[in-house]
Amino acid sequence: MKKVLLISVSVLAMSAGAAFAGNVSDVDQIGSSNTVVTDQTAGGGTSNYSGIIQNASNSSATVTQIGLAYGSDLDSRINQAGQWQKAEVKQDAHNGLNDERQKSVINQSNWNNQATVSQNGKNDNSTIKQSGANSNTTTNKYVTGYGWVNGGVNVTQKGVAENKSDVDQSSNYSGVYVSQDSTLGGVNHSEVQQWGGTDNYAAVQQSGSQPNTSWVTQKGGSYNTVSINQH
């Protein structure tokens, strides 16, 4: 039987003299076919933190974090061990008009796992690490200008000040699509490492008025493809 855990927490905006407060959620699941859905909303000067650990196969974790006002920091950590795992993180600091920081870390081991991160704030930071044979072969995504991409990793960042994405994969048939948009004057930096596999694909698209940097490393395999579009 599939087990589902739903978490919804909210903190309203605090007065300037109030002590630090925020939302903290920690979930540790042992067993297969588990589902976690975490929904957090933080007001000004508060923070959201979500930590999820899933230690078996065929589980999913979905985290939605929203910062409503000045200084709302969003932090999500997902660790999944097992095959057929899915992780999705959505962080929205309302266009990053203030001093928000968003951070997402996803670690997945074994094969056929998927990770999706969407960040919309001022300082966006995403780190994804996947290891295991034949990862990310379950879903294909059609990306305009790139064609069909194995949808194992999909990172979308719209940080006003800085976008930073780090993806590390050690498997065959892995796909990465990174889209970074800091057209209001921010900096884009993307790093993709694909080790020891064949038929891997990395597509990076960056838009920004500051210099864009994209590093892609593919080693130890054949039939690998890289596509980088910067403007």
N, C-alpha and C positions, 0 to 999 in steps of 0.2 A: 504494500500500500504506500502511495506517495504521501510524504509528510510535508506539510506546508506551514511555515512560520511567518506571520505578518507582524511587522513592527512599524508603528507610526508615532513620531514624537515631534513636539513643537515647542519652541521657546520664543516668547514675545520680546520685542525690543526693550533694552534695559535703560535706566537713567544713567547719566554720565558718571555718577558716583557709586554705582552699584558694583559689587564684586563680580569677578569673572564667573560666567555660567555658560552652559551649553548642553548639547545632546551627546550622550555617549552610549553606544550600543556594541555589545560583544556577543557573538553567537558562535558556538562550537558544536558541530553536528558529526556524529559517528554513525555510519550506515548509509546504504545506497538510496537513491531516489528521493533526496531531500530537496526542499525549496525554501529559500529565504528571500523575503521582500522587505527591505528597510526604506522607510520614507522619513526624512528629517528636514525640519525647517528651523532656521536660526535667525534671530533678529540682530540688530546692530551690536557689535562688540562681543558677540558670542560665537561659538564654534560647533561644528558637527563632526563627530568621529564615529566611524563604523568599522568594526573588525569582524570578519567572517572566516571561519575555518570549516571546510567540508572534507572529510577523510574517506570518501567512498565514491563509487561511480554513479553516473546518471543523475547528477545534482545540478541545481542552478542557484545563482545568487544575483539579485537585482537590487541596486542601491540608487536611490534618488535623494540628492542633497540640494537644498535651496537656501541661499543667503539673501535676506530681505533688505539689508541696509549696510551701513559703513562697518568695515572690519569683520565681516563674517567669513571665517576660515572653514574650508571644507576638506575633510580628510577621510579617504576610504582605503581599506586594506582587505584584500581577498586572497586567501590561500586555499587552493583546491588540489587534492591528490586523488587521482583516479581518472578513468576514461569517460568520454562523453560528458564533460563538464561545460557549463556555460556561465560566463560572468558578464554582467552589464552594469556600467556605472554612468550615471548622468549627474553632472554637477553644474549648477546655474547660479552665478553670482550677479545676475541681472546686468549683463554687459560690462561688468568690471569697472564701473564708474568710480569706485572708491578703492580702498586698500585691501581687497580680498585676495586670499591665496587658496588655490585649489590643488589638491594632490591626490592622485590615484595610483595605487600599487596593486598589481595582479600577478600572482604566481600560480602557474598550472603545470602539473607534472603528469606524465602518461600521454595518451594519444587521443585524437579526435576531440580536442577542446576548442572552445571559442571564447574570444574576449572582445568586448566593445566598450569604448570610452568616449563620452561626449562631454566637453568642458566649455563653458562660456563664462569667462570672468576676466580678471586683470592679469594675474600671474598663474598660468596653467602648467601643471607638471604631471606627466603620465609615464609610468614605468610598467612594462609588461614583460614577463619572462615565461616562456613555454618550453618544455622539454619532453621528449618522447617520440617514438617512431610514428610516422604517418599522422602527424598532428594536423588538424584544421582542414580535413578533406570533406567535411560534412556539408558545408554551405558555400555556395558560390555567389558572388555579388557582381553585378554588372556596373562598372564604373565608367561614366562618360569619358572618352578619350583614352581609356586603358583597355576596355574589353572586359572579359570575364576574369575575375580575381578570386582566388580561394579566400573565403571570408573568415579566416581564422582570427585575424586581428583587424579591427577598424577603429582608428583614432581620429576624432574630429575636435579641433581646438580653435577657439575664437577669442584668445586673450588679447586685451588691449595693450598691455605692457610686454608680456613675454609668453611665448609658447615653447614648451620643451617636451619632447617625446623620445622615449628610449624603449626599443623593442628588441628582445633577444630570443631567438628561436633555434633549437637544435633538433631538427627533424626533417623528414622528406615532405614534399608537396605542401609547403607552408605558404601562406599568403599574407601580405601586410599592405594595408592602404592607410596612409597618413595624410590628413588634410589640415593645414594650418593657415589661419587667416588673421593677420594683425595689421590690417590696412590703415589703422588709425595711428600708426607710428611705432608699433612694437617690434620685437625681435622674434624670429622663428628659428628653432634648432631641432633637427630630427636626426636620430641615430638608429639605424637598423642593422642588426647582426644576425646572420643566418649561417649556421655552422653544420658542416658534415652531412648535408642533404642534397637531394636532386629535385629538379622541377620546382624550385622555389621562386616566388615572385614578390618584388617589393616595388610599390608605387608611392611616390611622395609628391604632393602638390602643395606649394607654399606661395602665399600672397602677402606682401608687406612692404612698407616704405623703407624699413631698415634692412641691412644685409640678411639674406636667408642662407642658412647653412644646412646641408644635408649630407650625412655620412652613411654609406651603405657598404657593408662587408659581407661577401658570400664566399665561403671556403669549403673545400672538401667534396664538391659534388659537380654535377653536370646539368645542362639544360636549365640554368638559372637565368632570370631576367630582371633587369632593373629599369625603371622609368621614373625620371625626375623632371618636374615642371616647376620652374621658379619665375615669378614675375612680380 
